[in-house]
Amino acid sequence: MRSRRLGYRKPDLTSLFDVLFIIIFAALIRAAAVENAAAKAQQPPPPKPKPAAPATPPAVAQLQKAALADVNAQLAARSPLVIRVSAKGVVTAIEAGAKQIKLDVPLLEHSPDPDVALSYLGDRSADMRLCRIAAVHLGAADLAAYLVIIAPAAPLVDLPHALHTGLHRDLGRCTTEQKTIASLVDPSELPRSKQ
């Protein structure tokens, strides 16, 4: 019996630990690969470069240049008519050449609708639209001979919403109702005068 016990050896666990380590290591690598693939799948694909705008054919570019020169010449031939508007929405003056007419014509009114604090009078009455006001005070049937320049006293972003949107709507109304071209000039875009 003793001889049998002497020949008996305890099992060697080293190789079992090696196998277990290799299996766990392989599982961790596989999990990291799956996680990396999932992260890449969630990222949006890189944006495709926008195709370059097609080049304007030389013949069209020449026509465009000639058309712009013609429009500029037509506008330059018109007399400037400046309509000055205060930051509170009052037409304060009309300037046509050497003629300057001082005014105090409100463009806004308080609205009975609590959701609309102010409303633009030109939306309700054609006689309260900028170019109509100018035509009446100049005694002109229309403003076809003028280039109307709407000059607010404050930057457009600082104007009340009703005034801002009303002035923009009046640009189109000047064309359709008074046969003129109007421009709204933001004073914040003008070069500062040296004092």
C-alpha positions, 0 to 999 in steps of 0.5 A, a space after each residue: 500500500 505504501 508503494 501505491 501512495 508513493 506513486 500518487 501525485 497531486 494534479 498539476 493545476 498550472 496548465 488548467 490556470 493557463 487554459 482559463 487565462 487564455 479563455 478569459 483573455 480571448 473573451 475580453 478581446 472579443 468583447 472589446 471588438 464588439 464594443 468598438 464595432 458598436 461605437 463605430 456603427 453609432 457614429 454618423 458617416 463622414 459628410 460627403 463633399 458637396 459637388 462644386 457649383 457648375 461654372 457659369 458659361 462665359 456667354 451667361 456671365 457676360 449677359 449677367 454682367 450687362 444686366 447688372 450694369 443696366 439695372 445699376 444705371 436704371 437705379 442711378 437715374 432715379 432720384 433718391 427719396 429717403 424715408 426716416 423712421 424712428 426706433 419707436 415706429 414713427 415716420 419723422 422725415 421725408 427727404 427728396 433732393 433738397 426738399 425735406 419734409 418733417 413729419 410725425 406719422 405713427 406706423 404702429 398702434 397698440 393691439 387689443 389682442 394681448 398676444 400681439 402688443 403692437 400692430 403695423 398700421 400699414 397692414 390695416 390701411 393702404 394710406 399708412 404704408 411708407 411709400 403711400 405716405 411719401 407720395 401723399 406728402 410729395 403730391 405725386 401720383 406715384 414714386 416711379 421716378 424715385 429710389 426709395 431708401 427706408 432709413 430706420 434710426 436704430 438697427 433692424 434687430 432692435 426694432 419692435 417686431 411689428 415694425 421690423 416685419 411691417 417695413 419688410 412688407 412695405 418694400 414689396 408694396 412700394 413696388 406694386 402700389 407706387 411703381 418704385 424700388 425700395 431698399 431698407 438700409 440697416 444703420 448698423 451696416 453703414 460705415 461709422 462717420 469719423 467725429 
